[in-house]
Amino acid sequence: MDLLGFGTVIVHFLIISHSYRLICKGRINRKELYIFGAYTLLTEIVLEFSFYLLYLDKIGIERFLFPLGLYSYFRWMKQYERDRGLFLSLLLSLLYESTHNFLSVTFSSITGDNFVLQYHFPFFFVVTVLTYFVTLKIIYYFHLELAYFDKDYLYPFLKKVFFALLLLHIVSFVSDMVSTIKHLNSFGSILSSIVFISLLLTFFAMNSHKVQMEKEIALKQKKFEQKHLQNYTDEIVGLYNEIRGFRHDYAGMLVSMQMAIDSGNLQEIDRIYNEVLVKANHKLRSDKYTYFDLNNIEDSALRSLVAQSIVYARNNGVEFTLEVKDTITKLPIELLDLVRIMSVLLNNAVEGSADSYKKQMEVAVIKMETETVMVIQNSCKMTMTPSGDLFALGFSTKGRNRGVGLNNVKELLDKYNNIILETEMEGSTFRQIIRFKREFE
């Protein structure tokens, strides 16, 4: 192997490493990338050298087994679950192999086989460099990312994609073997082209399915918002009529109080105060009137979720208090992630407080200078628990093995550097504080 041959190996290693970094979208730091790069390079050298010693380096077995080397890294060093590790291993391997094979076939058909044989290493070095740029373009164009596995609604489809990738990997290996047979070389080239085009079609199907599912979810969310907007409107109308009735009665209260004061009857004054004014004040402080604070939440999705939790709390006999004093604009988070996170936190709070003795829940949304803070607090029947246990899989303030949602919330929030979740427990009070960092407006 001359200098260009060694350069080809290095570029291959760079393609795999850079593709991994882009697909993970900021989830790995520089140190992890270096470790992955070193592991990838070592895996490639070991496989190439082993099959070279066995005189089997011409049929491409080392390339066929390369995804297993990547899988061992993802499974045991990165601790990825099996499906995620297998999918990512095949994806990275196929991205390189299918693109490289397709470009090799295309350019060799232009230059001719004699040119390729005469300038073997320069030819494949140039093809490998071109593979690097084409691979990056594919990743950007089809939005390939590991976050697919964080979206429950995409997971079933990704299982089908995995089998498609596995089939393409096998066909790619067959095309490599066929290409070593001189009179079948053209057939091998056709197979390589089919694999590359099929891979692009698979990515297109992934993207189309993702867009379609997100449209359906957005439509369901819109219907959900409209439904709760109607409930919200009905509740506001009811409260308005109640206040209008109170205003009508208020004059009568004042006349009664005035007559008692004029007569100097302290007992009558005390009776009117306790039976009329105190009850009226208590009525006006009812948690029903927290609906008015919803007007300060401009984000329709968040407003609908909070409105739903108010109704849910009332149906479960929970005293719900909402405080939103400032106008809350759109939060810096994807709509679907916001819905999933807030649904878990608000529903958990309602159910936790419903199981408690006090049956109380408070939600406050506060707009500060550099961040928007949302506090969700509820009474619960548990005593103080170490904070490290709160996000353990299966932990819940509602009982054992009912807290998968909290673990999912943590995984979703790991994607955002500008969102911080703080969890506190003080006696029988459970509190979640979410800080959404924002740019200056």
Secondary structure, 3 states (H helix, E strand, C coil): CCHHHHHHHHHHHHHHHHHHHHHHCCCCCHHHHHHHHHHHHHHHHHHHHHHHHCCCCCCCHHHHHHHHHHHHHHHHHCCCCHHHHHHHHHHHHHHHHHHHHHHHHHHHHHHCHHHHHHCHHHHHHHHHHHHHHHHHHHHHHHCCCHHHHHCHHHHHHHHHHHHHHHHHHHHHHHHHHHHCCHHHHHHHHHHHHHHHHHHHHHHHHHHHHHHHHHHHHHHHHHHHHHHHHHHHHHHHHHHHHHHHHHHHHHHHHHHHHHHHHHHCCHHHHHHHHHHHHHHHHHHHCCHHHHHHHHHHECCHHHHHHHHHHHHHHHHCCCEEEEECCCCECCCCCCHHHHHHHHHHHHHHHHHHHHCCCCCEEEEEEEECCCEEEEEEEEECCCCCCCHHHCCCCCCCCCCCCCCHHHHHHHHHHCCCCCEEEEEEEECCEEEEEEEEECCCC
